[in-house]
Amino acid sequence: MQRGRERVKPVGVATMRFEQAITLAVSPQDVWDVLADWERYPQWMPDVSWVRRVGGKEGAGMRLAIRTKVLGIPLVTDELLITAWDPPKRMAVFHKGLVRGEAEWRLEAQDGGTRFTWFEDLRMPPPVLGTLALLLYSPVLRWNFGRSMRNLSERVSGSIG
């Protein structure tokens, strides 16, 4: 796994962007197969307790319920709406819940592998207090992003079940 850029920056008044990119030594389809396997997210995303499909067919328009951990404790169940589905190149979602915003995964074939970019633009109400809460929690979110990327790399390379 080649580490890529890692950023956390304010994007407007109450939105915070989290972005990371890595190069994986497998095809975009191999990465997509893991990204589209909803029920197994807890195996590689440390802040996810469980995922359930709650509506729609696989693809744009599908809705997922995700139980998210806060400081390691499963506390919040949010809904994700799949807004873009272009296998094996791009998936985008809208977070509906305590934390709202857009997220996108992009996969680009690169030198026999895949460049995987993940970004999330997150907001939390109310604007000023929510932004402060996200800012204070951002080290945990950065750690979760980094750990998820490492776990994804291990998963697609066959190192973890």
Contacts in CASP RR format, 6 or more apart in sequence:
PFRMAT RR
TARGET T0000
AUTHOR 0000-0000-0000
METHOD contacts of the structure
MODEL  1
MQRGRERVKPVGVATMRFEQAITLAVSPQDVWDVLADWERYPQWMPDVSW
VRRVGGKEGAGMRLAIRTKVLGIPLVTDELLITAWDPPKRMAVFHKGLVR
GEAEWRLEAQDGGTRFTWFEDLRMPPPVLGTLALLLYSPVLRWNFGRSMR
NLSERVSGSIG
1 22 0 8 1.000
1 23 0 8 1.000
1 24 0 8 1.000
1 25 0 8 1.000
1 149 0 8 1.000
1 150 0 8 1.000
1 153 0 8 1.000
1 157 0 8 1.000
2 22 0 8 1.000
2 23 0 8 1.000
3 22 0 8 1.000
4 20 0 8 1.000
4 21 0 8 1.000
4 22 0 8 1.000
4 23 0 8 1.000
5 19 0 8 1.000
5 20 0 8 1.000
5 21 0 8 1.000
6 19 0 8 1.000
6 20 0 8 1.000
6 142 0 8 1.000
6 145 0 8 1.000
6 146 0 8 1.000
7 17 0 8 1.000
7 18 0 8 1.000
7 19 0 8 1.000
7 20 0 8 1.000
8 16 0 8 1.000
8 17 0 8 1.000
8 18 0 8 1.000
8 138 0 8 1.000
8 141 0 8 1.000
8 142 0 8 1.000
9 16 0 8 1.000
9 17 0 8 1.000
10 16 0 8 1.000
10 17 0 8 1.000
10 131 0 8 1.000
10 135 0 8 1.000
11 17 0 8 1.000
11 121 0 8 1.000
13 127 0 8 1.000
13 131 0 8 1.000
14 123 0 8 1.000
14 124 0 8 1.000
14 125 0 8 1.000
14 127 0 8 1.000
14 128 0 8 1.000
14 130 0 8 1.000
14 131 0 8 1.000
15 101 0 8 1.000
15 121 0 8 1.000
15 122 0 8 1.000
15 123 0 8 1.000
16 121 0 8 1.000
16 122 0 8 1.000
16 123 0 8 1.000
16 131 0 8 1.000
16 134 0 8 1.000
16 135 0 8 1.000
16 138 0 8 1.000
17 119 0 8 1.000
17 120 0 8 1.000
17 121 0 8 1.000
17 122 0 8 1.000
18 119 0 8 1.000
18 120 0 8 1.000
18 122 0 8 1.000
18 138 0 8 1.000
18 141 0 8 1.000
18 142 0 8 1.000
18 145 0 8 1.000
19 117 0 8 1.000
19 118 0 8 1.000
19 119 0 8 1.000
19 120 0 8 1.000
20 117 0 8 1.000
20 118 0 8 1.000
20 119 0 8 1.000
20 145 0 8 1.000
20 146 0 8 1.000
20 149 0 8 1.000
21 115 0 8 1.000
21 116 0 8 1.000
21 117 0 8 1.000
21 118 0 8 1.000
22 115 0 8 1.000
22 116 0 8 1.000
22 149 0 8 1.000
22 152 0 8 1.000
22 153 0 8 1.000
23 110 0 8 1.000
23 111 0 8 1.000
23 113 0 8 1.000
23 114 0 8 1.000
23 115 0 8 1.000
23 116 0 8 1.000
24 30 0 8 1.000
24 31 0 8 1.000
24 113 0 8 1.000
24 114 0 8 1.000
24 115 0 8 1.000
24 116 0 8 1.000
24 152 0 8 1.000
24 153 0 8 1.000
24 156 0 8 1.000
24 157 0 8 1.000
25 112 0 8 1.000
25 113 0 8 1.000
25 157 0 8 1.000
26 113 0 8 1.000
26 114 0 8 1.000
26 156 0 8 1.000
26 157 0 8 1.000
27 88 0 8 1.000
27 109 0 8 1.000
27 112 0 8 1.000
27 113 0 8 1.000
27 114 0 8 1.000
28 88 0 8 1.000
28 89 0 8 1.000
28 107 0 8 1.000
28 108 0 8 1.000
28 109 0 8 1.000
28 113 0 8 1.000
28 114 0 8 1.000
29 87 0 8 1.000
29 88 0 8 1.000
30 114 0 8 1.000
30 156 0 8 1.000
31 88 0 8 1.000
31 107 0 8 1.000
31 114 0 8 1.000
31 116 0 8 1.000
31 152 0 8 1.000
31 156 0 8 1.000
32 87 0 8 1.000
32 88 0 8 1.000
32 91 0 8 1.000
32 107 0 8 1.000
34 40 0 8 1.000
34 44 0 8 1.000
34 152 0 8 1.000
34 155 0 8 1.000
34 156 0 8 1.000
35 91 0 8 1.000
35 105 0 8 1.000
36 58 0 8 1.000
36 87 0 8 1.000
36 91 0 8 1.000
38 51 0 8 1.000
38 52 0 8 1.000
38 53 0 8 1.000
38 64 0 8 1.000
39 50 0 8 1.000
39 51 0 8 1.000
39 52 0 8 1.000
41 48 0 8 1.000
41 51 0 8 1.000
41 66 0 8 1.000
42 48 0 8 1.000
42 49 0 8 1.000
42 50 0 8 1.000
42 51 0 8 1.000
43 151 0 8 1.000
43 155 0 8 1.000
43 160 0 8 1.000
43 161 0 8 1.000
44 148 0 8 1.000
44 151 0 8 1.000
44 152 0 8 1.000
44 154 0 8 1.000
44 155 0 8 1.000
44 160 0 8 1.000
45 144 0 8 1.000
45 148 0 8 1.000
45 151 0 8 1.000
46 69 0 8 1.000
46 72 0 8 1.000
46 144 0 8 1.000
46 147 0 8 1.000
46 148 0 8 1.000
46 151 0 8 1.000
47 68 0 8 1.000
47 69 0 8 1.000
47 70 0 8 1.000
47 72 0 8 1.000
47 144 0 8 1.000
47 148 0 8 1.000
48 66 0 8 1.000
48 67 0 8 1.000
48 68 0 8 1.000
48 69 0 8 1.000
49 67 0 8 1.000
49 68 0 8 1.000
49 69 0 8 1.000
49 74 0 8 1.000
50 66 0 8 1.000
50 67 0 8 1.000
50 74 0 8 1.000
51 64 0 8 1.000
51 65 0 8 1.000
51 66 0 8 1.000
51 67 0 8 1.000
52 64 0 8 1.000
52 65 0 8 1.000
53 62 0 8 1.000
53 63 0 8 1.000
53 64 0 8 1.000
54 63 0 8 1.000
54 64 0 8 1.000
54 65 0 8 1.000
54 79 0 8 1.000
55 62 0 8 1.000
55 63 0 8 1.000
56 62 0 8 1.000
56 63 0 8 1.000
58 85 0 8 1.000
59 82 0 8 1.000
59 85 0 8 1.000
60 82 0 8 1.000
60 83 0 8 1.000
60 84 0 8 1.000
60 85 0 8 1.000
61 81 0 8 1.000
61 82 0 8 1.000
61 83 0 8 1.000
62 81 0 8 1.000
62 82 0 8 1.000
62 85 0 8 1.000
63 79 0 8 1.000
63 80 0 8 1.000
63 81 0 8 1.000
63 82 0 8 1.000
64 79 0 8 1.000
64 80 0 8 1.000
64 82 0 8 1.000
65 77 0 8 1.000
65 78 0 8 1.000
65 79 0 8 1.000
66 77 0 8 1.000
66 78 0 8 1.000
66 79 0 8 1.000
66 80 0 8 1.000
67 74 0 8 1.000
67 76 0 8 1.000
67 77 0 8 1.000
68 74 0 8 1.000
68 75 0 8 1.000
68 76 0 8 1.000
68 77 0 8 1.000
68 78 0 8 1.000
69 75 0 8 1.000
70 76 0 8 1.000
71 140 0 8 1.000
76 97 0 8 1.000
76 98 0 8 1.000
76 99 0 8 1.000
78 95 0 8 1.000
78 96 0 8 1.000
78 97 0 8 1.000
78 98 0 8 1.000
78 99 0 8 1.000
79 95 0 8 1.000
79 96 0 8 1.000
79 97 0 8 1.000
80 93 0 8 1.000
80 94 0 8 1.000
80 95 0 8 1.000
80 96 0 8 1.000
81 93 0 8 1.000
81 94 0 8 1.000
81 96 0 8 1.000
82 91 0 8 1.000
82 92 0 8 1.000
82 93 0 8 1.000
83 92 0 8 1.000
83 93 0 8 1.000
83 94 0 8 1.000
83 102 0 8 1.000
84 90 0 8 1.000
84 91 0 8 1.000
84 92 0 8 1.000
84 104 0 8 1.000
85 91 0 8 1.000
88 107 0 8 1.000
89 106 0 8 1.000
89 107 0 8 1.000
89 108 0 8 1.000
90 104 0 8 1.000
90 105 0 8 1.000
90 106 0 8 1.000
90 107 0 8 1.000
91 104 0 8 1.000
91 105 0 8 1.000
92 102 0 8 1.000
92 103 0 8 1.000
92 104 0 8 1.000
92 105 0 8 1.000
93 102 0 8 1.000
93 103 0 8 1.000
93 104 0 8 1.000
94 100 0 8 1.000
94 101 0 8 1.000
94 102 0 8 1.000
94 103 0 8 1.000
95 101 0 8 1.000
95 102 0 8 1.000
95 103 0 8 1.000
95 120 0 8 1.000
95 122 0 8 1.000
98 124 0 8 1.000
99 122 0 8 1.000
99 123 0 8 1.000
99 124 0 8 1.000
99 134 0 8 1.000
100 122 0 8 1.000
100 123 0 8 1.000
100 124 0 8 1.000
100 125 0 8 1.000
101 120 0 8 1.000
101 121 0 8 1.000
101 122 0 8 1.000
101 123 0 8 1.000
102 120 0 8 1.000
102 121 0 8 1.000
103 118 0 8 1.000
103 119 0 8 1.000
103 120 0 8 1.000
103 121 0 8 1.000
104 117 0 8 1.000
104 118 0 8 1.000
104 119 0 8 1.000
104 120 0 8 1.000
105 116 0 8 1.000
105 117 0 8 1.000
105 118 0 8 1.000
106 115 0 8 1.000
106 116 0 8 1.000
106 117 0 8 1.000
106 118 0 8 1.000
107 114 0 8 1.000
107 115 0 8 1.000
107 116 0 8 1.000
108 114 0 8 1.000
108 115 0 8 1.000
108 117 0 8 1.000
109 115 0 8 1.000
116 149 0 8 1.000
116 152 0 8 1.000
118 145 0 8 1.000
118 148 0 8 1.000
118 149 0 8 1.000
122 134 0 8 1.000
123 130 0 8 1.000
123 131 0 8 1.000
123 134 0 8 1.000
124 130 0 8 1.000
124 131 0 8 1.000
124 133 0 8 1.000
124 134 0 8 1.000
134 141 0 8 1.000
151 160 0 8 1.000
154 160 0 8 1.000
155 161 0 8 1.000
END
